[in-house]
Every structure is written in structure tokens, then in C-alpha cells.
């Protein structure tokens, strides 16, 4: 994750770390690409020799494919143990399960049962950067068993979320909900509140299935030949 200055983002990520620690007995060290602070250092500051770095990203855009690998490579050097960079969270079924649960929670709070859903992803202009969102649309559609689900983006790609909501209403759907394909509160979640939907789901980083996914990424890296036996570092 590239980070956010909103206090809610830090709280959400703290809950994620608590859950990972509760499941696996290892406490992630968070490192941020943007908006670092004494409580949330930059990724470069958070890296330790031999760390397993799990990108807290739902897509494979520029941050995942360029920014984070560059920081990890920059940590390597004489006298240092290299870091291991895992896959991000893109496309995993755990993401769709968390989206479904957050969507149901939003519907209950709003007192509606959606007859159509917009999956709102951050968006990327990089080739393949939106593949994770497209997979999540298909998976969520299957989990909802008949409720239409379409994808939309908060930036860098189209349609926008308000456009997708308007299209569904124009097609005759009366109760439209937004599933936030986002990990933590930030400027995109603030914008979703103005998208014209009947219910807007919360981000998913602090869902138990996401914590389990982060832990699986870490444990898979440890099982590799020569894998490091060190604490988990999460790129946020």
C-alpha cells in the first residue's frame, strides 16, 4: 500500500497486524511508500536484513511492479542478507470473500439488499495493473449467485465509480451497492461516499481472511529453499 494520512488507515493496518500476529505468532513490521511517520516508517526504513516483504496491494500496478522491487533491491548490499519479495494480494479468493462479507455488512447497516454491485478498485494505467480487480469481479459475482457485479475505478482507468452506478440505475437497478476493492481508508474511500450508491462497503485490510492471506504469503516464502527465518515485513 502506498500509505494514507487519514488516521483510519493506521488503525485499520494495526488491526491487520494484530490479526496476523494472533494467527501466526509473528508481528509484521509496516513500511509505507507514501506518508511515512514515526509510527509508520517508510519501506526503506522498515526493511531488515533477510526480511520477507509482502506487498499490501490488491493490484499489480506501478507500486507493485516498480516501486517496491526498487526499494527491496536498494536494501541489498555487501554484508547484508537479501530480502525476499512475495506476490501481492491480487486475485486471491480471500480478497473476494472479504469483499462479500464487507458488502453484506454495508447492506445491513444501510437497510438495503442490493440488486446490483459496483466493485470499486483503485485503478492503474499499467498493463496488467487492473487484472486483480477483474478477477475479483468474477469471483464476487460467483459468490453473490446472480447479483450483477461490474468493475469501476477510482483513478487511471474507466469507468469511474459514479459512472458505473449511474449506468446500473439507467439499466433499471434500484438498489446499487459499492464493494470497496481497497485495503484501508484514504482519499478513494472518501470519494466513494459521493458515488450515489445506496450502500458503500468498508475497506478490507482488517478482515480475517486478508490477515490469513498475508500470513500464507510469508509462510510460503519461508518454505522456499534457503528461505529466510526472519520476521515479516509488510509494504504498505
Secondary structure, DSSP 8 states (H G I E B T S, - for coil): ----SSHHHHHHHHHHHHHHHHHHS---EEEBSSS--SSS-BHHHH--TT-EEEE--SS-SHIIIIIHHHHHHHH--TT----EE---STT-HHHHHHHHHHHHHHHHHHT---SEEEEEE----STTTTHHHHHHHHHHHHHHTS-EEEEEESSSSSSBHHHHHHHHHHTT---EEEEEE-SS-SHHHHHHTTS--SEE---STTSHHHHHHHHHHHHHHHHSTT---S-EEEE-
